[in-house]
Amino acid sequence: MNETALQTEKIEKDLSKTKTEETELQFEEKQEKEKEKKKEERLAILNIYTTFNNTIMNLTDLSGKSIVKFTGGQSTKQDRLKANPTIAMFIAQKIAEEAKDNGITGFYIKVRAETGQANPGPGTHAAVKSLTRAGFKIMSIMDTTRMPRGGPKKPYGRRGRRV
């Protein structure tokens, strides 16, 4: 009986060793996967400048170095269509292709309109929507439109020009 008890104890020890080795291996595999996920996520800044005449998108890395730039004039020949939401969508698709080639997974978006305008041009919403459909993570959308603060003095004085 003692021999069988010793044999069962040895078998149990061996099983517990293999279980701990398996759990250690699984833990290491999980850590490697998490590291890969962290390494895979790469962010960039997308500057979108939309007016009622054109749409310009510039993709930069986080330090500000330009990766790719596309405008409405590169997508269409008609001047009247450069600010069209459809053209903005095509530009966003080109940006998405270049971003995927560079391994970018998410964007910080900076939207800028013409100085003094209350809202950006018609292409902004279509571009952002197209990028989310392409599978990119949008971290934040910031409005960087410049606002006039007084400006230069108007000519002819306070009472206007006298004729």
C-alpha positions as CSV (number, residue, x, y, z in Angstrom):
1,M,0.0,0.0,0.0
2,N,2.8,2.4,0.7
3,E,4.2,1.9,-2.8
4,T,0.9,2.7,-4.4
5,A,0.5,5.8,-2.2
6,L,4.0,6.9,-3.2
7,Q,3.2,6.3,-6.9
8,T,0.0,8.3,-6.7
9,E,1.8,11.2,-5.0
10,K,4.4,11.2,-7.8
11,I,1.7,11.2,-10.4
12,E,-0.1,14.1,-8.7
13,K,3.2,16.1,-8.4
14,D,3.9,15.5,-12.1
15,L,0.4,16.6,-13.0
16,S,0.6,19.8,-10.8
17,K,4.0,20.6,-12.5
18,T,2.6,20.2,-16.0
19,K,-0.4,22.3,-15.0
20,T,1.8,25.1,-13.6
21,E,4.0,24.9,-16.7
22,E,0.9,25.2,-18.9
23,T,-0.5,28.2,-17.0
24,E,2.9,29.9,-17.2
25,L,3.0,29.3,-20.9
26,Q,-0.5,30.7,-21.3
27,F,0.3,33.7,-19.2
28,E,3.4,34.4,-21.3
29,E,1.4,34.1,-24.5
30,K,-1.2,36.5,-23.2
31,Q,1.6,39.0,-22.4
32,E,3.1,38.7,-25.8
33,K,-0.3,39.3,-27.5
34,E,-0.9,42.4,-25.3
35,K,2.5,43.7,-26.3
36,E,1.7,43.2,-30.0
37,K,-1.6,45.0,-29.6
38,K,0.1,47.9,-27.9
39,K,2.8,48.0,-30.6
40,E,0.2,47.8,-33.4
41,E,-1.7,50.9,-32.4
42,R,-0.1,53.9,-34.1
43,L,-1.7,57.3,-34.2
44,A,-1.5,60.3,-36.5
45,I,-2.9,63.8,-36.8
46,L,-5.2,64.6,-39.7
47,N,-5.6,68.2,-40.5
48,I,-8.8,69.0,-42.5
49,Y,-9.2,72.5,-44.0
50,T,-12.6,72.9,-45.6
51,T,-13.9,76.1,-47.2
52,F,-16.8,76.6,-49.5
53,N,-14.4,76.4,-52.5
54,N,-12.1,73.5,-51.7
55,T,-11.1,70.7,-49.3
56,I,-7.5,70.0,-48.2
57,M,-6.4,67.1,-46.0
58,N,-2.9,66.7,-44.6
59,L,-1.9,63.6,-42.7
60,T,1.0,64.0,-40.3
61,D,2.6,61.9,-37.6
62,L,2.5,63.1,-34.0
63,S,5.6,65.2,-34.3
64,G,4.1,67.1,-37.2
65,K,6.1,65.6,-40.1
66,S,3.8,65.4,-43.2
67,I,3.1,61.9,-44.5
68,V,0.6,62.7,-47.3
69,K,-1.5,65.6,-48.5
70,F,-4.5,65.5,-50.8
71,T,-6.8,68.3,-52.1
72,G,-10.1,68.5,-53.9
73,G,-8.4,69.6,-57.1
74,Q,-6.5,66.3,-57.3
75,S,-9.8,64.4,-57.3
76,T,-11.8,66.4,-59.8
77,K,-11.4,68.7,-62.7
78,Q,-14.4,70.8,-62.1
79,D,-13.8,73.8,-59.9
80,R,-17.3,73.9,-58.6
81,L,-17.1,70.3,-57.2
82,K,-13.9,70.7,-55.2
83,A,-15.8,71.4,-52.0
84,N,-18.4,68.7,-52.6
85,P,-18.9,66.1,-49.8
86,T,-18.5,63.3,-52.4
87,I,-15.1,64.6,-53.3
88,A,-14.2,64.9,-49.6
89,M,-15.1,61.3,-49.3
90,F,-12.8,60.3,-52.1
91,I,-9.9,62.3,-50.6
92,A,-10.6,60.5,-47.2
93,Q,-10.4,57.2,-49.0
94,K,-7.0,58.1,-50.5
95,I,-5.8,59.2,-47.0
96,A,-7.0,55.9,-45.5
97,E,-5.1,53.9,-48.1
98,E,-1.9,55.8,-47.3
99,A,-2.4,55.5,-43.6
100,K,-2.9,51.7,-43.8
101,D,0.3,51.5,-45.8
102,N,2.1,53.3,-43.0
103,G,0.5,51.2,-40.3
104,I,-1.6,53.9,-38.8
105,T,-4.7,52.8,-36.8
106,G,-6.1,56.0,-35.4
107,F,-6.4,59.7,-35.9
108,Y,-6.5,62.9,-33.9
109,I,-8.6,65.1,-36.3
110,K,-8.1,68.9,-36.5
111,V,-10.8,70.6,-38.5
112,R,-10.3,74.1,-39.7
113,A,-12.7,76.4,-41.6
114,E,-12.0,79.7,-43.3
115,T,-11.2,82.5,-40.8
116,G,-14.3,84.1,-39.3
117,Q,-16.7,81.4,-40.6
118,A,-19.1,80.0,-38.1
119,N,-19.0,76.4,-39.4
120,P,-16.6,74.4,-41.6
121,G,-17.3,73.6,-45.3
122,P,-19.5,70.8,-46.6
123,G,-16.7,68.2,-46.8
124,T,-15.8,67.8,-43.1
125,H,-18.6,65.5,-42.0
126,A,-18.3,63.3,-45.1
127,A,-14.6,62.9,-44.6
128,V,-14.8,61.9,-40.9
129,K,-17.6,59.5,-41.7
130,S,-15.6,57.9,-44.5
131,L,-12.6,57.4,-42.2
132,T,-14.7,55.7,-39.5
133,R,-16.1,53.4,-42.1
134,A,-12.6,52.5,-43.2
135,G,-11.9,51.1,-39.7
136,F,-9.8,53.8,-38.1
137,K,-10.2,54.9,-34.5
138,I,-11.0,58.6,-34.1
139,M,-9.4,59.7,-30.8
140,S,-10.7,63.3,-30.9
141,I,-12.0,66.0,-33.2
142,M,-10.8,69.5,-32.5
143,D,-12.0,72.7,-34.2
144,T,-8.9,75.0,-34.9
145,T,-10.7,77.7,-36.9
146,R,-9.1,81.1,-36.5
147,M,-11.2,83.9,-35.1
148,P,-10.6,87.6,-36.0
149,R,-9.8,89.7,-32.9
150,G,-10.4,93.3,-34.1
151,G,-8.2,93.4,-37.2
152,P,-6.9,96.4,-39.1
153,K,-8.4,99.9,-38.7
154,K,-11.2,100.7,-41.2
155,P,-10.5,103.6,-43.5
156,Y,-12.2,107.1,-43.5
157,G,-12.6,107.4,-39.7
158,R,-15.5,106.8,-37.4
159,R,-18.2,108.7,-39.4
160,G,-17.3,107.3,-42.9
161,R,-16.3,109.0,-46.1
162,R,-17.8,112.4,-46.7
163,V,-18.7,113.1,-50.3
